[in-house]
Amino acid sequence: MPKSATTADAQVILQIYDLRREAEMRKSREWFAGFWPQNAEEVLKIITTFPSRENTAMRQVVSYWEMAAAIALHGAVNAELFLEPGVSGEMMFFLAKVYPYLKEIREKMQAPEFFISCEKLIMNSKKGRERFQRMRDRAEARRKAPASTK
């Protein structure tokens, strides 16, 4: 049975949240929120266009969420608390946006670790898998929506 969340876990969650508020991180998160790739090539173009503002933003957001997920994945913070919507909803949203292309991205980049900690953390939990499926469904509907509604 997993351990219950502690006040120390809550403190780590608040510190992780606080890091999201840093000015450059906010800009990067804003860019990623508006990025709606239609295929793996669009993601790969950003990843391989170095240096560029988009590349920097993607690397910052992905590495931030990978770091945060790794902290939970390795037990340094309660994973179930971390998977609560108010804590990791954005992580799931960003992963859901690239998830349909993730296998191809990993293969073409020869980087099987791309977004791996986030994926493992989510898939290790029934509640995480269920939430992520709903997030993927919403992301897919949004991706198919006319540009004026995005």
Order of alpha helices (4+ residues) and beta strands (2+ residues): alpha-alpha-alpha-alpha-alpha-alpha-alpha-alpha-alpha
